[in-house]
Amino acid sequence: MRSVKAQLRKYIAEGIGTFALIFCGCGAIVVNDLYGGVVGHMGISLVFGLVVMTMIYAVGNVSGAHFNPAVTLGFAFARRLPWREVVPYLASQLAAAFAATGLLKVLFPAHETLGATLPAGGMLQTLLMEIVLTFILMFVILNVSTGYREKGTMAGVAVGGTVALAALFGGPVSGASMNPARSIAPAVISGSSEAWWLYVIGPVLGALLASPMCRFVQGKEICKGEKENDG
């Protein structure tokens, strides 16, 4: 019973964090568009980074603060998260993303895209940008996390700062999604879904590539898998 309750708390915490990320991040885009650019590109980037940072400190000790299907898959590929946990994590993240986007639709029905990520250039450019940005994000996460958890004094600052940096640089090009849930929900609810697959393939590939690179650069002592930690 205690184990079931602990698992449920973990998935609820993951959902809360993902909800906050989508509601605040995509909400910043919506508010910026509807209220004369009051937030600005730098402001939107900071909102994404700050909400990730604060939610890591809030629930990182409970769920690991993934808030991102690509990050969850990256942890599983790095053998830090059991594969049996992947589906519940992804379900929590996607459900929360749709809930947050649905609320944005209720609050701001006049906005057409609800913060959906759309390519500014070609598809190849967008795909490569998402791969590289997510690779950098996952590489940082693997180096500042313990097991499958993003926690610790500086983990929130490091990961949130990386999200903000990537958004500042890559936002005008690809939208700097780095997160399938963040892209899928606004695309589906707003109907702006012509390029959604780019924001699934790119982030997942980038996250998976980060694990072997972390092990190569840092060695097994830093980028350990679960079995190595137990042994």
C-alpha positions as CSV (number, residue, x, y, z in Angstrom):
1,M,0.0,0.0,0.0
2,R,2.8,2.4,0.9
3,S,4.5,1.6,-2.4
4,V,1.4,2.3,-4.4
5,K,0.9,5.6,-2.6
6,A,4.5,6.6,-3.2
7,Q,4.2,5.8,-6.9
8,L,1.0,7.8,-7.1
9,R,2.6,10.8,-5.4
10,K,5.4,10.6,-7.9
11,Y,3.1,10.7,-10.9
12,I,0.9,13.5,-9.5
13,A,4.0,15.6,-8.7
14,E,5.2,15.0,-12.3
15,G,1.8,16.1,-13.6
16,I,1.8,19.3,-11.4
17,G,5.3,20.3,-12.6
18,T,4.4,19.7,-16.3
19,F,1.1,21.6,-15.9
20,A,3.0,24.6,-14.5
21,L,5.6,24.4,-17.3
22,I,3.0,24.4,-20.1
23,F,0.6,26.8,-18.4
24,C,3.3,29.4,-17.6
25,G,5.5,28.9,-20.6
26,C,2.9,28.7,-23.3
27,G,0.8,31.3,-21.4
28,A,3.7,33.7,-21.6
29,I,3.6,33.3,-25.4
30,V,-0.1,33.8,-25.5
31,V,0.0,36.9,-23.3
32,N,2.8,38.4,-25.3
33,D,0.8,38.0,-28.5
34,L,-2.4,39.3,-27.2
35,Y,-1.1,42.2,-25.1
36,G,1.2,44.1,-27.5
37,G,4.5,42.2,-26.9
38,V,4.6,43.1,-23.2
39,V,6.6,39.9,-22.3
40,G,9.1,39.9,-25.2
41,H,11.3,37.1,-26.4
42,M,13.7,37.4,-23.5
43,G,10.8,37.4,-21.1
44,I,9.3,34.3,-22.6
45,S,12.6,32.5,-22.4
46,L,13.0,33.5,-18.8
47,V,9.5,32.3,-17.9
48,F,10.3,28.8,-19.3
49,G,13.6,28.7,-17.5
50,L,12.2,30.0,-14.2
51,V,9.2,27.7,-14.1
52,V,11.4,24.7,-14.7
53,M,13.8,25.9,-12.0
54,T,11.1,26.4,-9.4
55,M,9.3,23.2,-10.1
56,I,12.6,21.2,-9.8
57,Y,13.0,22.7,-6.3
58,A,9.3,22.0,-5.6
59,V,9.1,18.3,-6.6
60,G,12.5,17.2,-7.8
61,N,12.8,15.1,-4.7
62,V,9.5,13.3,-5.4
63,S,9.3,12.6,-9.1
64,G,12.7,13.7,-10.4
65,A,11.2,16.7,-12.1
66,H,11.3,15.5,-15.7
67,F,8.3,17.3,-17.0
68,N,9.3,16.1,-20.5
69,P,8.8,12.8,-22.2
70,A,12.2,13.1,-23.9
71,V,13.9,13.5,-20.6
72,T,12.1,10.5,-19.2
73,L,13.2,8.4,-22.2
74,G,16.7,9.8,-21.8
75,F,16.8,8.7,-18.1
76,A,15.5,5.2,-19.1
77,F,18.0,4.9,-21.9
78,A,20.8,5.8,-19.5
79,R,19.5,3.0,-17.2
80,R,18.6,5.5,-14.4
81,L,14.9,4.9,-14.6
82,P,13.2,1.4,-15.0
83,W,11.5,1.0,-18.3
84,R,8.3,0.0,-16.5
85,E,8.1,3.6,-15.1
86,V,8.2,5.2,-18.6
87,V,4.6,4.8,-19.6
88,P,3.1,6.2,-16.3
89,Y,5.6,9.2,-16.5
90,L,4.6,9.9,-20.1
91,A,0.9,9.6,-19.3
92,S,1.2,12.0,-16.4
93,Q,3.2,14.5,-18.5
94,L,0.8,14.4,-21.5
95,A,-2.3,14.6,-19.4
96,A,-1.0,17.6,-17.6
97,A,0.1,19.2,-20.8
98,F,-3.4,18.8,-22.3
99,A,-5.0,20.1,-19.1
100,A,-2.8,23.2,-19.1
101,T,-3.4,23.9,-22.7
102,G,-7.1,23.4,-22.3
103,L,-7.2,26.0,-19.5
104,L,-5.3,28.4,-21.7
105,K,-7.9,27.9,-24.4
106,V,-10.6,28.7,-21.9
107,L,-8.8,31.8,-20.7
108,F,-7.6,33.1,-24.1
109,P,-10.1,31.7,-26.7
110,A,-9.0,34.4,-29.2
111,H,-5.5,33.1,-29.5
112,E,-5.0,30.8,-32.5
113,T,-2.0,28.7,-31.7
114,L,-1.9,28.7,-27.8
115,G,1.9,28.8,-27.9
116,A,2.3,25.9,-30.3
117,T,5.9,25.4,-31.6
118,L,6.1,26.0,-35.4
119,P,9.1,26.0,-37.6
120,A,10.4,29.4,-38.7
121,G,12.6,27.9,-41.4
122,G,12.9,24.5,-43.1
123,M,12.1,21.2,-41.6
124,L,15.7,20.0,-41.6
125,Q,16.8,23.1,-39.8
126,T,14.1,22.7,-37.2
127,L,14.8,19.1,-36.7
128,L,18.6,19.6,-36.2
129,M,18.0,22.5,-33.9
130,E,15.7,20.5,-31.7
131,I,18.1,17.6,-31.6
132,V,21.1,19.8,-30.6
133,L,19.2,21.8,-28.0
134,T,17.7,18.7,-26.4
135,F,21.1,17.0,-26.4
136,I,22.6,20.0,-24.5
137,L,19.7,20.0,-22.1
138,M,19.8,16.3,-21.4
139,F,23.6,16.4,-21.1
140,V,23.3,19.0,-18.4
141,I,20.6,17.1,-16.6
142,L,22.6,13.9,-16.5
143,N,25.5,15.7,-15.0
144,V,23.6,17.5,-12.3
145,S,21.1,14.8,-11.3
146,T,21.2,11.8,-9.0
147,G,19.8,8.7,-10.5
148,Y,16.6,9.7,-12.3
149,R,16.1,12.8,-10.1
150,E,16.9,16.4,-10.8
151,K,17.6,17.6,-7.3
152,G,20.3,19.3,-5.3
153,T,21.3,22.9,-4.5
154,M,22.3,23.9,-8.0
155,A,20.3,21.4,-10.2
156,G,17.4,23.8,-10.6
157,V,19.6,26.7,-11.6
158,A,21.6,24.6,-14.0
159,V,18.6,23.0,-15.8
160,G,16.4,26.1,-15.7
161,G,19.3,28.2,-17.0
162,T,19.9,25.7,-19.8
163,V,16.2,25.9,-20.8
164,A,16.2,29.7,-20.8
165,L,19.5,29.8,-22.8
166,A,18.2,27.4,-25.4
167,A,14.9,29.3,-25.7
168,L,16.8,32.6,-26.1
169,F,19.0,31.2,-28.9
170,G,16.8,28.6,-30.6
171,G,13.3,30.0,-30.0
172,P,13.2,32.2,-33.1
173,V,14.4,29.2,-35.2
174,S,12.5,26.2,-34.1
175,G,10.5,27.3,-31.0
176,A,13.1,25.6,-28.8
177,S,10.6,23.0,-27.6
178,M,12.9,20.2,-26.5
179,N,9.8,18.7,-25.1
180,P,7.2,16.6,-27.0
181,A,4.4,17.2,-24.4
182,R,5.0,21.0,-24.6
183,S,4.5,20.8,-28.4
184,I,1.9,18.1,-28.9
185,A,-0.8,19.5,-26.6
186,P,-1.0,23.1,-28.0
187,A,-0.7,21.7,-31.5
188,V,-3.7,19.3,-31.1
189,I,-5.9,21.7,-29.2
190,S,-5.2,24.7,-31.5
191,G,-5.2,22.6,-34.7
192,S,-1.7,23.9,-35.5
193,S,-0.3,20.3,-36.0
194,E,1.3,20.3,-39.4
195,A,4.8,19.9,-38.0
196,W,4.2,18.2,-34.7
197,W,6.4,15.1,-35.5
198,L,9.5,17.3,-35.7
199,Y,9.0,18.1,-32.0
200,V,8.8,14.4,-31.1
201,I,11.6,13.0,-33.1
202,G,14.1,15.8,-32.5
203,P,13.9,16.0,-28.7
204,V,13.8,12.2,-28.3
205,L,16.9,11.7,-30.5
206,G,18.7,14.5,-28.7
207,A,18.0,13.1,-25.3
208,L,19.1,9.6,-26.3
209,L,22.4,10.9,-27.7
210,A,23.2,12.6,-24.5
211,S,23.7,9.4,-22.5
212,P,26.6,7.8,-24.3
213,M,28.3,11.2,-24.6
214,C,27.9,11.8,-20.8
215,R,29.5,8.4,-20.1
216,F,32.3,9.1,-22.6
217,V,33.1,12.6,-21.2
218,Q,32.5,12.1,-17.5
219,G,33.2,8.3,-17.2
220,K,31.0,5.7,-15.4
221,E,31.6,7.3,-12.0
222,I,29.4,10.3,-13.0
223,C,27.0,8.9,-15.5
224,K,26.1,5.6,-13.8
225,G,23.1,3.5,-14.6
226,E,20.9,2.1,-11.9
227,K,22.6,-1.3,-11.9
228,E,26.0,0.3,-11.6
229,N,24.8,2.4,-8.7
230,D,23.5,-0.7,-7.0
231,G,26.6,-2.7,-7.6
